[in-house]
Amino acid sequence: MSLYRDEGVVLRTHKLGEADRIITVLTKRTGKIRGVAKGVRRTTSRFGARLEPFTHVDLQLHTGRTLDVVTQVETIRPYGEALIADYPRYTAGSAMLETADRLIMGEKEPALRQFLLLVGGLRALSAGEHEARLVLDAYFLRSLAVAGYAPALVECARCEGTAVRAFAIVAGGAVCGNCRPAGAAVPAGETLALMNALLKGDWPAADASAARHRAECSGLVAAYLQWHLEHGIRSLRHVEREPAT
């Protein structure tokens, strides 16, 4: 099929030549795609502003030999407008986009659940109903779960016992005293409960959590994510500068 249509979220862009731009989009049906938006850097471009990161768009593309060509764009929801004015939410959103890009390696491989998680995360950040870092950690945990890397949080990752005492990334999450490997972290029980609440979407419990447990949760989630990605998330360096509240 030479011409196709899909909706998606713009993950990143970079310049091509003097007037064009290459965009990377996570779409609802097609998966992650890269396309060329021709002439969008000119001031006369009709849809240049619609192809910015964070924007949920409806796209029409023409299949190309190496890169598809964007022929039409309509904005569904410009999440960037709400996020760019708030530093914690903006940096959290940037980490979401980068993580989606890293988690989904292949192009044009359907990733509907990852797409829905990303849209839901950006919507929650824009609404501002929960602390930005909580929304980000919830997104990390759920996107890892969809990718098959959900951490054990209630039962031991090795023996499935319920007397968990530590958190070991290499073991797959929470572990009991007998299965605890050297160097495992020993978080508070409330921290593991918070991680579980974020994974399950229990927002009343997450919103009621203490700042120290949120900070500990964020550190464990970030380390677990980056270990599985085998790559650091650059945007996290800016997120982690924000103090827990």
N, CA and C of each residue as an Amber inpcrd file, in Angstrom:
protein
   735
   0.8550000  -1.1970000   0.0000000   0.0000000   0.0000000   0.0000000
   0.8830000   1.2360000   0.0000000   0.7440000   2.1000000  -0.9910000
   1.6300000   3.2500000  -1.1240000   1.1950000   4.4240000  -0.2600000
  -0.1100000   4.5070000   0.0360000  -0.6190000   5.6180000   0.8410000
  -1.3750000   5.0350000   2.0370000  -1.0590000   5.5240000   3.2360000
  -1.7600000   5.0180000   4.4180000  -1.9480000   6.1410000   5.4320000
  -2.8620000   5.9040000   6.3550000  -3.1980000   6.8940000   7.3710000
  -3.1470000   6.2400000   8.7510000  -2.7140000   6.9980000   9.7320000
  -2.6310000   6.4970000  11.1000000  -2.5670000   7.6920000  12.0350000
  -2.8290000   7.4330000  13.3190000  -2.6420000   8.4800000  14.3250000
  -1.4740000   8.0920000  15.2000000  -0.7940000   9.0870000  15.7470000
   0.3790000   8.7810000  16.5550000   0.8550000   9.9680000  17.3630000
   1.8700000   9.7090000  18.1720000   2.5060000  10.7430000  18.9890000
   3.9130000  10.9690000  18.4570000   4.2590000  12.2200000  18.2180000
   5.5990000  12.5540000  17.7320000   6.5870000  12.3800000  18.8750000
   7.5830000  11.5080000  18.6780000   8.5770000  11.2310000  19.7120000
   9.7820000  12.1550000  19.6110000  10.2590000  12.3770000  18.4000000
  11.4230000  13.2480000  18.2160000  11.5090000  13.6850000  16.7620000
  12.3070000  14.7040000  16.5300000  12.5240000  15.2090000  15.1770000
  13.9780000  15.6120000  15.0220000  14.4470000  15.6310000  13.7920000
  15.7430000  16.2510000  13.5340000  15.7760000  16.7700000  12.0940000
  16.6380000  17.7150000  11.8740000  16.6830000  18.4210000  10.6010000
  17.2110000  17.5440000   9.4850000  16.7110000  17.8190000   8.2970000
  17.1830000  17.1540000   7.0860000  17.3040000  18.2160000   6.0100000
  18.5000000  18.4250000   5.5310000  18.7110000  19.4570000   4.5210000
  18.3920000  20.8370000   5.0510000  17.9500000  21.7280000   4.1710000
  17.6880000  23.1160000   4.5470000  16.2610000  23.3690000   5.0050000
  15.3320000  22.5440000   4.5960000  13.9330000  22.8440000   4.9100000
  13.1300000  21.6610000   5.4240000  13.6790000  20.4500000   5.3130000
  12.9140000  19.2650000   5.6800000  13.2180000  18.8340000   7.1200000
  12.4310000  17.8880000   7.5830000  12.6310000  17.3620000   8.9300000
  12.2390000  15.8830000   8.9320000  13.0430000  15.0780000   9.6200000
  12.7010000  13.6700000   9.8240000  12.0010000  13.5690000  11.1700000
  10.8470000  12.9220000  11.1950000  10.0940000  12.7600000  12.4350000
   9.9850000  11.2770000  12.7800000  10.0450000  10.9940000  14.0630000
   9.8170000   9.6330000  14.5620000   8.5060000   9.6620000  15.3240000
   7.5900000   8.7900000  14.9480000   6.2390000   8.7880000  15.5100000
   5.8740000   7.3840000  15.9780000   5.2790000   7.2960000  17.1620000
   4.7060000   6.0280000  17.6170000   3.2320000   6.0660000  17.2600000
   2.8300000   5.1980000  16.3500000   1.4610000   5.2360000  15.8440000
   0.6080000   4.1260000  16.4510000  -0.6760000   4.2860000  16.3050000
  -1.6390000   3.3780000  16.9200000  -1.6530000   2.0150000  16.2480000
  -1.5890000   1.9740000  14.9410000  -1.7290000   0.7100000  14.2090000
  -0.4160000   0.2180000  13.5970000   0.3910000   1.1160000  13.1120000
   1.5880000   0.7210000  12.3770000   2.7880000   0.4800000  13.2760000
   2.8060000   1.1000000  14.4590000   3.9690000   1.0110000  15.3250000
   4.8470000   2.2410000  15.1730000   6.1180000   2.0800000  15.4190000
   7.0320000   3.2230000  15.2990000   7.4390000   3.4130000  13.8420000
   7.2970000   4.6300000  13.3730000   7.6730000   4.9310000  11.9890000
   8.5540000   6.1730000  11.9530000   9.3510000   6.2470000  10.9150000
  10.1270000   7.4630000  10.6300000   9.6760000   7.9880000   9.2780000
   9.4420000   9.2760000   9.2240000   8.9830000   9.8750000   7.9770000
   9.6320000  11.2150000   7.7180000   9.5810000  11.6260000   6.4850000
  10.1150000  12.9310000   6.0920000   8.9630000  13.9040000   5.9270000
   9.0650000  15.0330000   6.6110000   8.1040000  16.1230000   6.4340000
   8.8140000  17.1940000   5.6200000   8.4340000  17.3020000   4.3830000
   9.1710000  18.1840000   3.4670000   8.7330000  19.6400000   3.6150000
   9.7130000  20.5140000   3.6890000   9.4590000  21.9510000   3.7200000
   8.8970000  22.4850000   5.0280000   8.8650000  21.6740000   6.0850000
   8.2000000  22.1220000   7.3150000   8.9850000  23.1760000   8.0780000
  10.2530000  23.3560000   7.7520000  11.0480000  24.3720000   8.4590000
  10.9460000  25.7450000   7.8020000  10.2100000  25.8090000   6.7100000
   9.9580000  27.1110000   6.1060000   8.8220000  27.7990000   6.8500000
   8.8660000  29.1050000   6.9140000   7.8230000  29.8540000   7.6380000
   6.4660000  29.7350000   6.9660000   6.4610000  29.3520000   5.7000000
   5.1970000  29.2230000   4.9690000   4.5950000  27.8240000   5.0790000
   5.2510000  26.9280000   5.8160000   4.7620000  25.5670000   5.9260000
   3.3910000  25.5290000   6.5890000   2.5100000  24.7090000   6.0640000
   1.1500000  24.6040000   6.5880000   1.0740000  23.7720000   7.8590000
   1.9760000  22.7850000   8.0170000   1.8330000  21.9220000   9.1760000
   3.1210000  21.6890000   9.9540000   4.0860000  22.5790000   9.8330000
   5.3370000  22.4250000  10.5630000   5.1440000  22.3830000  12.0700000
   4.3160000  23.2860000  12.5970000   4.0960000  23.3500000  14.0420000
   3.3490000  22.1380000  14.5810000   2.6770000  21.4010000  13.7130000
   1.9170000  20.2280000  14.1590000   2.8140000  19.0160000  14.3590000
   4.0270000  19.0710000  13.8460000   4.9280000  17.9290000  13.9240000
   6.0410000  18.1760000  14.9310000   5.6530000  18.5510000  16.1370000
   6.5870000  18.7670000  17.2210000   6.4120000  17.6560000  18.2540000
   7.4750000  17.3100000  18.9910000   7.3450000  16.2870000  20.0360000
   6.1930000  16.5960000  20.9890000   5.5660000  15.5560000  21.4930000
   4.4140000  15.5760000  22.3960000   3.0820000  15.7000000  21.6630000
   3.0810000  16.0120000  20.3760000   1.8270000  16.2470000  19.6810000
   1.1910000  14.9390000  19.2170000  -0.0810000  14.7820000  19.5490000
  -0.8770000  13.6380000  19.0940000  -1.5160000  14.0560000  17.7710000
  -1.1740000  13.3570000  16.7090000  -1.5650000  13.8040000  15.3720000
  -2.2380000  12.6800000  14.5800000  -2.9830000  13.1090000  13.5760000
  -3.5190000  12.2090000  12.5600000  -2.6880000  12.4460000  11.3050000
  -2.0750000  11.3790000  10.8000000  -1.1270000  11.5110000   9.7000000
  -1.5740000  10.7440000   8.4660000  -1.2220000  11.3010000   7.3210000
  -1.2900000  10.5440000   6.0730000   0.1240000  10.4980000   5.5150000
   0.5770000   9.3130000   5.1510000   1.9420000   9.1460000   4.6650000
   1.9650000   8.3520000   3.3690000   2.9810000   8.6240000   2.5930000
   3.2250000   7.8890000   1.3550000   4.4540000   7.0150000   1.5800000
   4.3180000   5.7290000   1.3200000   5.4190000   4.8060000   1.5470000
   6.5860000   5.1250000   0.6240000   7.7650000   5.3090000   1.2370000
   8.9700000   5.6120000   0.4690000   9.9400000   4.4410000   0.4700000
  11.0270000   4.5870000  -0.2420000  12.0030000   3.4980000  -0.3460000
  12.7250000   3.2840000   0.9850000  13.1400000   4.3700000   1.6290000
  13.8070000   4.2650000   2.9240000  13.0130000   4.9550000   4.0320000
  12.4530000   6.1090000   3.7290000  11.6380000   6.8460000   4.6870000
  10.3050000   7.1770000   4.0500000   9.2380000   7.0570000   4.8120000
   7.9330000   7.4520000   4.3060000   7.8220000   8.9740000   4.2790000
   6.9190000   9.4720000   3.4710000   6.7710000  10.9210000   3.2990000
   5.4260000  11.3640000   3.8630000   5.4640000  12.3370000   4.7580000
   4.2420000  12.8700000   5.3540000   3.5630000  13.7780000   4.3340000
   2.2850000  13.4990000   4.0420000   1.5630000  14.3120000   3.0690000
   0.4490000  15.1470000   3.7010000  -0.0890000  14.6870000   4.8310000
  -1.1230000  15.4520000   5.5370000  -0.9540000  15.2670000   7.0390000
  -1.2780000  16.3120000   7.8030000  -1.2060000  16.2490000   9.2650000
  -2.3600000  17.0400000   9.8550000  -3.0230000  16.4440000  10.8380000
  -4.0410000  17.1490000  11.6160000  -3.7630000  16.9070000  13.0920000
  -3.8450000  17.9600000  13.8820000  -3.5880000  17.8310000  15.3100000
  -4.8050000  17.2580000  16.0270000  -4.5770000  16.2210000  16.8240000
  -5.6220000  15.6680000  17.6790000  -5.5430000  16.2970000  19.0690000
  -4.3420000  16.3380000  19.6340000  -4.1530000  16.9460000  20.9490000
  -2.7180000  17.4530000  21.0770000  -2.5160000  18.7660000  21.2670000
  -1.1640000  19.3080000  21.3920000  -0.6940000  19.2740000  22.8530000
  -0.2840000  18.1090000  23.3390000   0.1010000  17.9850000  24.7400000
   1.2560000  18.9060000  25.1250000   2.0980000  19.2300000  24.1580000
   3.2390000  20.0780000  24.4500000   2.8630000  21.4560000  24.9730000
   1.7180000  21.9630000  24.5770000   1.3070000  23.3050000  25.0160000
   1.1590000  23.3750000  26.5250000   0.6290000  22.3110000  27.1370000
   0.4590000  22.3020000  28.5890000   1.7640000  21.9550000  29.3010000
   2.5930000  21.1250000  28.6940000   3.7920000  20.6430000  29.3630000
   4.9450000  21.6330000  29.3310000   5.0690000  22.3830000  28.2630000
   6.2450000  23.2330000  28.0940000   6.3120000  24.3520000  29.1200000
   5.1850000  24.7160000  29.6950000   5.1570000  25.8030000  30.6820000
   5.4410000  25.3240000  32.0980000   5.6070000  24.0140000  32.2790000
   5.8200000  23.4610000  33.6190000   7.0380000  22.5310000  33.5680000
   8.1430000  22.9390000  34.1970000   9.3960000  22.1910000  34.0550000
   9.2930000  20.7370000  34.5120000   8.7660000  20.4350000  35.7010000
   8.6640000  19.0320000  36.1130000   7.8430000  18.1880000  35.1430000
   6.7420000  18.7350000  34.6600000   5.9060000  17.9630000  33.7410000
   6.5780000  17.8260000  32.3690000   7.2610000  18.8790000  31.9410000
   7.9490000  18.8330000  30.6480000   9.0700000  17.7920000  30.6500000
   9.8900000  17.7810000  31.7060000  10.9910000  16.8200000  31.7500000
  10.4700000  15.3890000  31.9190000   9.3900000  15.2240000  32.6830000
   8.7920000  13.8990000  32.8090000   8.2650000  13.4260000  31.4530000
   7.6170000  14.3280000  30.7210000   7.1180000  13.9850000  29.3940000
   8.2440000  13.6350000  28.4380000   9.3410000  14.3730000  28.5210000
  10.4910000  14.0860000  27.6590000  11.0460000  12.6970000  27.9370000
  11.0900000  12.3190000  29.2180000  11.5620000  10.9790000  29.5730000
  10.6110000   9.9060000  29.0530000   9.3120000  10.1970000  29.0260000
   8.3450000   9.2530000  28.4660000   8.6040000   9.0330000  26.9740000
   8.7740000  10.1120000  26.2390000   9.0030000   9.9960000  24.8010000
  10.2730000   9.2140000  24.5120000  11.3390000   9.5150000  25.2710000
  12.6100000   8.8260000  25.0510000  12.4900000   7.3390000  25.3740000
  11.7720000   7.0270000  26.4480000  11.5940000   5.6280000  26.8340000
  10.7920000   4.8540000  25.7880000   9.7310000   5.4610000  25.2870000
   8.9400000   4.7950000  24.2400000   9.8100000   4.5090000  23.0270000
  10.6480000   5.4610000  22.6720000  11.5330000   5.2940000  21.5210000
  12.5300000   4.1640000  21.7580000  13.0490000   4.0620000  22.9980000
  14.0450000   3.0330000  23.3150000  13.4130000   1.6470000  23.4430000
  12.2290000   1.5850000  24.0370000  11.5860000   0.2920000  24.2660000
  11.1670000  -0.3730000  22.9630000  10.7210000   0.4200000  22.0120000
  10.2230000  -0.1210000  20.7430000  11.3480000  -0.0150000  19.7180000
  12.0620000  -1.0960000  19.5470000  13.2550000  -1.0750000  18.7200000
  12.9340000  -1.0910000  17.2200000  12.0890000  -2.0270000  16.8180000
  11.8170000  -2.1830000  15.3950000  10.7960000  -1.1940000  14.8750000
  10.9230000  -0.8510000  13.6140000   9.9730000   0.0500000  12.9770000
   8.8520000  -0.7570000  12.3080000   7.6780000  -0.1550000  12.2940000
   6.4820000  -0.7340000  11.6620000   6.1240000  -2.1090000  12.2420000
   6.3260000  -2.2350000  13.5510000   5.8650000  -3.4060000  14.2840000
   4.7750000  -2.9380000  15.2330000   3.5230000  -3.3380000  15.0440000
   2.4170000  -2.8300000  15.8620000   2.7200000  -2.8870000  17.3560000
   2.4210000  -1.7830000  18.0560000   2.6730000  -1.6720000  19.4960000
   1.5260000  -0.8820000  20.1200000   0.3080000  -1.4060000  19.9510000
  -0.8860000  -0.6790000  20.3900000  -0.8620000  -0.3670000  21.8840000
  -0.5120000  -1.3440000  22.7120000  -0.5370000  -1.1180000  24.1540000
   0.4760000  -0.0620000  24.5750000   1.6400000  -0.0540000  23.9480000
   2.6290000   0.9850000  24.2640000   2.1260000   2.3570000  23.8200000
   1.4640000   2.4080000  22.6810000   0.8950000   3.6680000  22.2100000
  -0.1460000   4.1860000  23.1970000  -1.0460000   3.3110000  23.6340000
  -2.1010000   3.7260000  24.5590000  -1.5200000   4.1730000  25.8950000
  -0.4800000   3.5040000  26.3640000   0.1720000   3.9070000  27.6100000
   0.7910000   5.2950000  27.4800000   1.4330000   5.5520000  26.3430000
   2.0690000   6.8500000  26.1440000   1.0330000   7.9630000  26.0830000
  -0.0270000   7.7530000  25.3390000  -1.0810000   8.7620000  25.2660000
  -1.6950000   8.9990000  26.6460000  -1.9440000   7.9110000  27.3740000
  -2.5020000   8.0530000  28.7140000  -1.5720000   8.7910000  29.6530000
  -0.2720000   8.5240000  29.5490000   0.6980000   9.2110000  30.3880000
   0.7800000  10.6960000  30.0860000   0.7970000  11.0410000  28.8110000
   0.8470000  12.4560000  28.4310000  -0.4370000  13.1740000  28.8360000
  -1.5690000  12.4810000  28.7170000  -2.8400000  13.0710000  29.1290000
  -2.8390000  13.3470000  30.6380000  -2.3340000  12.3990000  31.4170000
  -2.2730000  12.5780000  32.8660000  -1.3360000  13.7060000  33.2480000
  -0.1990000  13.8040000  32.5730000   0.7250000  14.9090000  32.8510000
   0.0750000  16.2430000  32.5280000  -0.5940000  16.3250000  31.4040000
  -1.2380000  17.5760000  30.9940000  -2.3270000  17.9890000  31.9650000
  -3.0630000  17.0210000  32.4920000  -4.1520000  17.3270000  33.4180000
  -3.6330000  17.8220000  34.7570000  -2.4220000  17.4080000  35.1370000
  -1.8260000  17.8670000  36.3850000  -2.5260000  17.3740000  37.6370000
  -3.2160000  16.2380000  37.5470000  -3.9550000  15.7200000  38.6960000
  -3.0560000  14.9880000  39.6890000  -1.8860000  14.5450000  39.2440000
  -0.9540000  13.8270000  40.1050000   0.4310000  14.4270000  39.9410000
   1.2890000  14.2240000  40.9250000   2.6590000  14.7090000  40.8230000
   3.3210000  14.1270000  39.5690000   4.0720000  14.9500000  38.8670000
   4.6660000  14.5390000  37.5930000   5.5180000  13.2860000  37.7280000
   6.3100000  13.1950000  38.7910000   7.1950000  12.0380000  38.9230000
   6.4090000  10.7630000  39.1950000   5.2930000  10.8650000  39.8890000
   4.4450000   9.6880000  40.0860000   3.8990000   9.1850000  38.7530000
   3.4440000  10.1170000  37.9190000   2.9230000   9.7400000  36.5960000
   4.0260000   9.0820000  35.7720000   5.2270000   9.6480000  35.8340000
   6.3450000   9.0970000  35.0750000   6.6980000   7.6940000  35.5590000
   6.7880000   7.5080000  36.8740000   7.1210000   6.1810000  37.4020000
   6.0430000   5.1620000  37.0650000   4.7750000   5.5830000  37.0930000
   3.6930000   4.6850000  36.6940000   3.8510000   4.2920000  35.2290000
   4.1930000   5.2510000  34.3890000   4.3940000   4.9590000  32.9660000
   5.5610000   3.9870000  32.7790000   6.6750000   4.2360000  33.4730000
   7.8250000   3.3390000  33.3640000   7.4410000   1.9030000  33.7240000
   6.7890000   1.7380000  34.8710000   6.4430000   0.4000000  35.3430000
   5.4770000  -0.3080000  34.3890000   4.4900000   0.4260000  33.8980000
   3.5010000  -0.2140000  33.0230000   4.0730000  -0.5120000  31.6420000
   4.9020000   0.3780000  31.1280000   5.4960000   0.1140000  29.8140000
   6.4740000  -1.0530000  29.8930000   7.1850000  -1.1810000  31.0240000
   8.0570000  -2.3360000  31.2150000   7.2280000  -3.6250000  31.2890000
   6.0890000  -3.5500000  31.9800000   5.2140000  -4.7190000  32.0900000
   4.7180000  -5.1620000  30.7200000   4.3140000  -4.2080000  29.8870000
   3.8440000  -4.5340000  28.5390000   4.9700000  -5.1660000  27.7120000
   6.2000000  -4.6980000  27.9510000   7.3510000  -5.2410000  27.2240000
   7.8100000  -6.5910000  27.7790000   7.1810000  -7.0360000  28.8800000
   7.5320000  -8.3250000  29.4500000   8.5220000  -8.2750000  30.5810000
   8.7460000  -7.0750000  31.1350000   9.7450000  -6.9100000  32.1950000
   9.1340000  -6.4260000  33.5080000   7.9200000  -6.8050000  33.7970000
   7.2880000  -6.3420000  35.0380000   8.0780000  -6.8270000  36.2450000
   8.4100000  -5.9450000  37.1850000   9.1490000  -6.3870000  38.3690000
   8.2350000  -7.1100000  39.3490000   8.7930000  -8.0900000  40.0590000
   8.0610000  -8.7140000  41.1530000   8.0290000  -7.7060000  42.3000000
   6.8730000  -7.5070000  42.9010000   6.7370000  -6.5180000  43.9640000
   6.0680000  -7.0720000  45.2210000   5.3020000  -8.1240000  45.0920000
   4.5730000  -8.7030000  46.2230000   5.1770000 -10.0290000  46.6410000
   5.5740000 -10.8520000  45.6680000   6.1870000 -12.1420000  45.9380000
   7.6350000 -12.1330000  45.4900000   8.4420000 -12.9950000  46.0790000
   9.8550000 -13.0930000  45.7180000   9.9970000 -13.4720000  44.2520000
  10.8550000 -12.7580000  43.5510000  11.0560000 -13.0020000  42.1250000
  11.6650000 -14.3700000  41.8520000  12.3010000 -14.9830000  42.8620000
  12.9800000 -16.2610000  42.6510000  12.2050000 -17.4600000  43.1900000
  11.6640000 -17.3480000  44.4020000  10.9850000 -18.5010000  44.9890000
   9.4910000 -18.2870000  45.1740000   9.0030000 -17.0860000  44.8770000
   7.5910000 -16.7190000  44.9850000   7.0850000 -16.6870000  46.4240000
   8.0100000 -16.6270000  47.3680000   7.6080000 -16.4570000  48.7560000
   7.1030000 -15.0430000  48.9990000   6.3250000 -14.8710000  50.0450000
   5.7190000 -13.5580000  50.3020000   6.5040000 -12.6930000  51.2770000
   7.5190000 -13.2490000  51.9210000   8.2920000 -12.4800000  52.9070000
   9.4190000 -11.7210000  52.2140000   9.0420000 -10.7630000  51.3630000
  10.0650000 -10.0230000  50.6140000  10.7840000  -9.0460000  51.5320000
  12.1050000  -8.9470000  51.3470000  12.9170000  -8.1030000  52.2100000
  13.7810000  -7.1060000  51.4360000  13.9620000  -7.3320000  50.1330000
  14.9000000  -6.4970000  49.3740000  14.4160000  -6.3640000  47.9340000
  15.1490000  -5.5750000  47.1590000  14.8310000  -5.3810000  45.7390000
  16.1270000  -5.5490000  44.9520000  16.1420000  -6.5490000  44.0830000
  17.3330000  -6.8560000  43.2950000  17.0010000  -6.7680000  41.8140000
  17.5760000  -5.8210000  41.1430000  17.2790000  -5.6130000  39.7260000
  17.6090000  -6.8500000  38.9090000  18.7770000  -7.4510000  39.1660000
  19.2060000  -8.5990000  38.3620000  18.3240000  -9.8190000  38.5990000
  17.6360000  -9.8660000  39.7540000  16.7690000 -10.9980000  40.0620000
  15.3640000 -10.8070000  39.5220000  15.0210000  -9.5770000  39.1490000
  13.6970000  -9.3210000  38.5960000  12.7500000  -8.6270000  39.5420000
  13.2830000  -8.0330000  40.6420000  12.4200000  -7.2670000  41.5440000
  12.5930000  -7.6550000  42.9960000  11.4940000  -7.7160000  43.7310000
  11.5340000  -7.9980000  45.1550000  11.9890000  -9.4330000  45.4100000
  12.7770000  -9.6120000  46.4660000  13.2760000 -10.9420000  46.8340000
  13.1780000 -11.1130000  48.3460000  13.1040000 -12.3680000  48.7700000
  13.0640000 -12.6670000  50.1970000  14.4810000 -12.7140000  50.7510000
  14.5830000 -12.8770000  52.0670000  15.8890000 -12.9060000  52.6930000
  16.7640000 -14.0400000  52.2060000  16.1930000 -15.1950000  51.9510000
  16.9650000 -16.3490000  51.5000000  17.4780000 -16.1920000  50.0750000
  16.7170000 -15.5040000  49.2430000  17.0790000 -15.3610000  47.8230000
  17.8130000 -14.0570000  47.5260000  17.9830000 -13.2400000  48.5190000
  18.5850000 -11.9210000  48.3160000  20.0410000 -12.0320000  47.8790000
  20.3840000 -11.4980000  46.6850000  21.7770000 -11.5220000  46.2340000
  22.5700000 -10.3760000  46.8640000  23.8710000 -10.4810000  46.7930000
  24.7220000  -9.4220000  47.3280000  24.4610000  -8.1200000  46.5840000
  24.4190000  -7.0330000  47.3090000  24.2400000  -5.7230000  46.6950000
  22.8040000  -5.3270000  46.4630000  21.8480000  -6.1490000  46.8540000
  20.4320000  -5.8130000  46.6700000  20.0400000  -4.6480000  47.5630000
  19.1700000  -3.7830000  47.0640000  18.6710000  -2.6500000  47.8470000
  17.6540000  -3.1570000  48.8670000  17.5440000  -2.4220000  49.9670000
  16.5710000  -2.7850000  50.9970000  15.6170000  -1.6050000  51.1990000
  14.6300000  -1.4620000  50.3220000  13.6930000  -0.3440000  50.4300000
  12.6810000  -0.5560000  51.5470000  12.0400000   0.5130000  51.9370000
  10.9620000   0.4200000  52.9100000   9.7960000  -0.3550000  52.3080000
   9.0400000  -1.0170000  53.1690000   7.8690000  -1.7240000  52.6940000
   6.8920000  -0.8040000  52.0000000   6.8070000   0.4440000  52.4790000
   5.9070000   1.4330000  51.8640000   6.3430000   1.7780000  50.4410000
   7.6500000   1.6990000  50.1910000   8.1440000   1.9910000  48.8400000
   7.7070000   0.9150000  47.8560000   7.8340000  -0.3480000  48.2640000
   7.3760000  -1.4380000  47.3990000   5.8720000  -1.3650000  47.1910000
   5.1400000  -0.9620000  48.2430000   3.6880000  -0.8160000  48.1220000
   3.3430000   0.2970000  47.1400000   4.1300000   1.3710000  47.1570000
   3.9050000   2.4730000  46.2120000   4.1610000   2.0120000  44.7860000
   5.2420000   1.2820000  44.5760000   5.5370000   0.7720000  43.2370000
   4.3930000  -0.1050000  42.7390000   3.8660000  -0.9390000  43.6150000
   2.7640000  -1.8060000  43.2370000   1.5020000  -1.0050000  42.9220000
   1.2660000   0.0590000  43.6970000   0.0990000   0.9200000  43.4490000
   0.2190000   1.5990000  42.0880000   1.4090000   2.0630000  41.7490000
   1.6190000   2.7280000  40.4530000   1.4520000   1.7360000  39.3060000
   1.9260000   0.5280000  39.5010000   1.7980000  -0.4910000  38.4570000
   0.3350000  -0.8490000  38.2220000  -0.4520000  -0.8810000  39.2880000
  -1.8560000  -1.2680000  39.1810000  -2.7920000  -0.0930000  38.9270000
  -2.2910000   1.1470000  39.0350000  -3.1510000   2.3050000  38.8260000
  -3.9640000   2.6870000  40.0420000  -3.4750000   2.3650000  41.2380000
  -4.1590000   2.7260000  42.4830000  -3.7250000   4.1380000  42.8740000
  -4.3400000   5.1380000  42.2590000  -3.9110000   6.5200000  42.4670000
  -4.2110000   7.0660000  43.8500000  -5.3090000   6.7070000  44.5120000
  -5.4950000   7.1810000  45.8870000  -4.3300000   6.7920000  46.7960000
  -3.8570000   5.5550000  46.6690000  -2.7270000   5.1100000  47.4760000
  -1.4450000   5.8250000  47.0670000  -1.2310000   5.9840000  45.7760000
  -0.0160000   6.6410000  45.3030000   0.0220000   8.1030000  45.7290000
  -1.0930000   8.8050000  45.5840000  -1.1410000  10.2210000  45.9520000
  -0.9490000  10.4310000  47.4480000  -1.2940000   9.4380000  48.2570000
  -1.1690000   9.5620000  49.7120000   0.2150000   9.1730000  50.2180000
   1.1070000   8.7580000  49.3430000   2.4310000   8.2900000  49.7570000
   3.3010000   9.4370000  50.2590000   4.2640000   9.0980000  51.1010000
   5.1850000  10.0940000  51.6690000   6.2950000  10.4230000  50.6740000
   6.8570000  11.6120000  50.8270000   7.8920000  12.0780000  49.9060000
   9.1040000  11.1490000  49.8980000   9.5220000  10.6520000  51.0620000
  10.7150000   9.7970000  51.1070000  10.4870000   8.4870000  50.3590000
   9.2740000   7.9880000  50.3930000   8.9870000   6.7460000  49.6790000
   8.8810000   6.9960000  48.1830000   8.3990000   8.1690000  47.8050000
   8.3580000   8.5170000  46.3810000   9.7690000   8.6280000  45.8230000
  10.6610000   9.2460000  46.5830000  12.0440000   9.4030000  46.1290000
  12.7290000   8.0480000  45.9950000  12.5200000   7.1720000  46.9610000
  13.1220000   5.8450000  46.9080000  12.5350000   5.0400000  45.7540000
  11.2400000   5.1510000  45.5600000  10.5690000   4.4790000  44.4430000
  11.1540000   4.9300000  43.1120000  11.3210000   6.2170000  42.9410000
  11.8380000   6.7480000  41.6760000  13.2280000   6.2200000  41.3790000
  14.0720000   6.1390000  42.4030000  15.4170000   5.6270000  42.1930000
  15.4230000   4.1790000  41.7570000  14.5880000   3.3630000  42.3920000
  14.5190000   1.9470000  42.0330000  13.9370000   1.7480000  40.6330000
  12.8820000   2.4820000  40.3270000  12.2370000   2.3450000  39.0190000
  13.1840000   2.7720000  37.9010000  13.8780000   3.8890000  38.0970000
  14.8120000   4.3700000  37.0750000  15.9330000   3.3730000  36.8450000
  16.4720000   2.8140000  37.9260000  17.5560000   1.8410000  37.7940000
  17.0710000   0.5750000  37.0960000  15.8750000   0.1230000  37.4510000
  15.3100000  -1.0890000  36.8540000  15.0560000  -0.8820000  35.3620000
  14.4930000   0.2720000  35.0150000  14.2230000   0.5820000  33.6090000
  15.5000000   0.5950000  32.7930000  16.5010000   1.3210000  33.2650000
  17.7140000   1.4950000  32.4790000  18.5220000   0.2060000  32.3910000
  18.4150000  -0.6560000  33.3990000  19.0950000  -1.9530000  33.3250000
  18.4860000  -2.8020000  32.2070000  17.1660000  -2.7860000  32.1030000
  16.5120000  -3.5870000  31.0610000  16.7090000  -2.9830000  29.6730000
  16.7900000  -1.6770000  29.6020000  17.0160000  -1.0400000  28.3020000
  18.4690000  -1.1600000  27.8590000  19.3530000  -1.4450000  28.8300000
  20.7930000  -1.4830000  28.5820000  21.2860000  -0.1590000  28.0160000
  20.6190000   0.8990000  28.4390000  20.9670000   2.2370000  27.9470000
  20.3720000   3.2690000  28.9020000  21.1230000   4.3080000  29.1730000
  20.6100000   5.3620000  30.0330000  19.5580000   6.2140000  29.3350000
  18.6410000   6.7470000  30.1190000  17.6470000   7.6860000  29.5980000
  18.1560000   9.0870000  29.9240000  18.6090000   9.7960000  28.9080000
  19.2420000  11.0920000  29.1420000  18.3110000  12.0860000  29.8180000
  17.0420000  12.0370000  29.4710000  16.0840000  12.9910000  30.0440000
  15.9550000  12.8350000  31.5520000  16.2570000  11.6510000  32.0860000
  16.1120000  11.4150000  33.5170000  17.0630000  12.2780000  34.3410000
  18.1730000  12.6900000  33.7710000  19.1070000  13.5350000  34.5140000
  18.4600000  14.8530000  34.9030000  17.5660000  15.3350000  34.0730000
  16.8700000  16.5860000  34.3750000  15.6970000  16.3400000  35.3180000
  15.0030000  15.2180000  35.1450000  13.8790000  14.8990000  36.0250000
  14.3590000  14.7540000  37.4530000  15.4740000  14.0940000  37.6410000
  15.9480000  13.7820000  38.9840000  16.4430000  14.9880000  39.7450000
  16.5590000  16.1120000  39.0950000  16.9240000  17.3370000  39.7990000
  15.7480000  17.9270000  40.5610000  14.5600000  17.4800000  40.2060000
  13.3690000  18.0030000  40.8780000  13.1960000  17.3100000  42.2210000
  13.1090000  18.0500000  43.3310000  12.9430000  17.4060000  44.6320000
  11.5680000  16.7850000  44.7700000  11.4870000  15.7020000  45.5390000
  10.1930000  15.0840000  45.8360000   9.4240000  15.9850000  46.7680000
   8.0880000  15.9770000  46.6370000   7.2730000  16.8210000  47.4930000
   6.3490000  15.9690000  48.3410000
